[in-house]
Amino acid sequence: MPYTKISNGGLLMTLIPGLRTKLYLGTDHLLLIEQLILVERYKRFYFRDIQVITATKSTRWIVFGAIWGFLALLSALLFLVHNPVAVAMGTFFTALFGLAFVHNISLGPTCIVRLRTAVQTHRVAPLERIRDFRQGIATIEPLIRAAQLADQPLLEP
Amino acid sequence: MAGNLSCPHCSQPLPINLFVPGHPGQCPACHSQVEAYIFPEFDRDPPSRLGIHLAQEHEAVCYFHSRFRAMTPCDNCGRFLCQICAIGVGSRQLCPECLSQLRKQRNEMGLVYYAPLFDNVALFLVLAPLVTVFFWFFTILAAPVSLFVSFYYWSRQWNLLPRSRLRFVIAILVCLLLIAFWAFVIYYAVTHWR
């Protein structure tokens, strides 16, 4: 069964082992892969069952931006210490947290995405950047509509 | 209208006409921006009741419910099923027993629901004692076990989607380094004991 990648959950989730969620597109369903350290779980959402996909803006990117920025500034304080080891550590950590800060800002605003079927509402973490969500929904939406219109019973005259 | 939409933030009901695909609407209660894509399935009324019919004398009956009329055969085992027992999976109708069995089979890609990650197990075994620092000496046991896991599951690891063997390679390299280190420590201890 061929699967097409929609989103793999971002760099931070890629670096943290065991906490990845990825979203793939199958022939008639979405496949959400949730990795919990030693096990990978697969959840399938069939196009014909999806009722609503919602996205609400969240402040997570601002919170993460503030954390990375604060840590980068804190690491930069090591430059004030006149010691080669401290300067080397300062360079390393400032670069690390600075990159995380820039990466977080470059990905743009975050959102909370929920997918609803008749019997469940599930959070879709891999699409929780506005840009990823827009790109993902542009791919998914026509497929879901096509699948559901094909399934609709013919109206009697 | 079959369903109703509620705000993900405050759970208050949202008017459906608020939403145009691609344009966020504002919740009247909490004023949060909500973007919603509503599909035709949302408006569909749920089936009022299952079409369960008691079987007449001459009719085929469900394998699991001998009083109910059979509606369809199981696409895997062929048993006759009533509407309660026929479980739709993709384009197939399966009985509960077949569904339970098929979920464990790797070649049933549409049904399998989990896969153990042995590469992560190998990596975890060898790195966990090192990361904790205090338990680093456990690597004398963990490294050979991790090496065994890496080689044993190198070709046995299975996932729904292709997965790189990079973690196995890292685990093997770290294991070899640790085994070499412990061999050196033991050799040094034995030769300098006297």
Chai-1 contact restraints between the chains, C-beta under 6 A:
chainA,res_idxA,chainB,res_idxB,connection_type,confidence,min_distance_angstrom,max_distance_angstrom,comment,restraint_id
A,M1,B,M109,contact,1.0,0.0,6.0,A-B,restraint_1
A,L38,B,L117,contact,1.0,0.0,6.0,A-B,restraint_2
A,L38,B,N120,contact,1.0,0.0,6.0,A-B,restraint_3
A,L38,B,V121,contact,1.0,0.0,6.0,A-B,restraint_4
A,V39,B,Y114,contact,1.0,0.0,6.0,A-B,restraint_5
A,V39,B,P116,contact,1.0,0.0,6.0,A-B,restraint_6
A,E40,B,A115,contact,1.0,0.0,6.0,A-B,restraint_7
A,E40,B,L117,contact,1.0,0.0,6.0,A-B,restraint_8
A,R41,B,Y114,contact,1.0,0.0,6.0,A-B,restraint_9
A,Y42,B,Y113,contact,1.0,0.0,6.0,A-B,restraint_10
A,Y42,B,L160,contact,1.0,0.0,6.0,A-B,restraint_11
A,I50,B,F39,contact,1.0,0.0,6.0,A-B,restraint_12
A,Q51,B,F39,contact,1.0,0.0,6.0,A-B,restraint_13
A,Q51,B,E41,contact,1.0,0.0,6.0,A-B,restraint_14
A,Q51,B,F42,contact,1.0,0.0,6.0,A-B,restraint_15
A,V52,B,A36,contact,1.0,0.0,6.0,A-B,restraint_16
A,V52,B,I38,contact,1.0,0.0,6.0,A-B,restraint_17
A,V52,B,F42,contact,1.0,0.0,6.0,A-B,restraint_18
A,I53,B,Y37,contact,1.0,0.0,6.0,A-B,restraint_19
A,T54,B,P8,contact,1.0,0.0,6.0,A-B,restraint_20
A,T54,B,V34,contact,1.0,0.0,6.0,A-B,restraint_21
A,T54,B,A36,contact,1.0,0.0,6.0,A-B,restraint_22
A,A55,B,E35,contact,1.0,0.0,6.0,A-B,restraint_23
A,T56,B,P8,contact,1.0,0.0,6.0,A-B,restraint_24
A,T56,B,S32,contact,1.0,0.0,6.0,A-B,restraint_25
A,T56,B,V34,contact,1.0,0.0,6.0,A-B,restraint_26
A,K57,B,Q33,contact,1.0,0.0,6.0,A-B,restraint_27
A,R114,B,P8,contact,1.0,0.0,6.0,A-B,restraint_28
A,E141,B,Y37,contact,1.0,0.0,6.0,A-B,restraint_29
A,I144,B,F39,contact,1.0,0.0,6.0,A-B,restraint_30
A,Q148,B,F39,contact,1.0,0.0,6.0,A-B,restraint_31
A,Q148,B,P40,contact,1.0,0.0,6.0,A-B,restraint_32
A,Q148,B,E41,contact,1.0,0.0,6.0,A-B,restraint_33
